[in-house]
Amino acid sequence: MKTLHRKILEQLITGSAEPLIVARIDRADWPVVLCNPAFDSIAGGQTAMHRPFADLVEQLAGRELALEISETVRSGQASSIPVELGNREYLLVLEPMSLGDGKSSRYYAAYWRGGAGSAGAAADGEMHQALLKAKRRIRDLSRDDPVTGLLNASAFREILAHDWAVAAREKTTLALVCFSVDDFDAYRDVFGRHSADSCLRRVGQAIRRCLRRASDVAARVNDDKLIVLSHASEEEGVQEFAANISTAVRDLVIHHPRSGVSRFVTVRFNTCLMQAGQGGASADDFLDKVLSD
C-alpha cells in the first residue's frame, strides 16, 4: 500500500465512530492491516492487527457467520449482515477495495454500523437485508452442490486456484484431504438413490462441522468424493484432522449392511501437502494428485 494511501486511510479509520477494520486478502490468512479505536471497544481490547480476518470474526460473532463472511470475501462481493455483539445490534458491512493501480493487492473493509433508529430506517434495513439474502441465495445456487450443501467442483477449483496463487507468492504450504465413502455403490444398491443422497448429505455436514478454521473449505468434487482444503503445514496435524473427521462420520451410526469395513457408514481418506508452486506444479496438479492416490 502506498504511503499516501495508507496515511489517508489511517486518518479516516481512526476518526470514524464506527468499528472498522481492513484486511488484505491477497495474502494467506487475510491479515488485518488497519483498524480503528472504535473496533477495539467491541473486540474486548484484544489486538486485531495482523490477526487472520476470518478468525477474528469467528471469535466475535461465531463460526457460522465467519463461514458466511469467508464465502463473501472469496466471491469478491459486497454484502451486509446483521450481527449482535454485547447485546447491541449492528449491521456488518463488507466492501471490496482496490488501489486502482493495476497491481494485485486486494483488500476488504469491514465496518459495524449501529442499529437503525427509526421505523422507516428499520423498514429500509429489512428490505435491504431481504435483497442481500436473495443475492446470496442466487450466488449459493451456482456454487453449492445440491446434495451435500458443500461447494461444488467448479466453485472449489476457483477457490483452490486463488489460494494456490496466494500461497505461491507467500511460499507456504496447502493441504488437501480427500474422503470417499466406503462401498458407497453397495449402499446405493440396497437403499436407493434418495437414501444415498441423504447419507452423503449427512457425511458432508459432519465434515463441515469438523472444519477447524473459517479459511478451511469443503466441497464435493464427484460422486462420492468429498474434499477439504486447509492451510495446514504439518503432516501430523493433517492426519489427525482427517482421522477426527473419519471418527465423526462413523459416529453418525448410519447402517450399512453391505460394507466390507463396518456395520455402519465409514470413510477412507487420502492426504496431500504441497508447497504451492514448487517444481512448477499447478493447483490442478495438486488436486489431481490427491484424487488419484
Order of alpha helices (4+ residues) and beta strands (2+ residues): alpha-beta-beta-alpha-alpha-alpha-beta-beta-beta-alpha-alpha-beta-alpha-alpha-beta-beta-alpha-beta-alpha
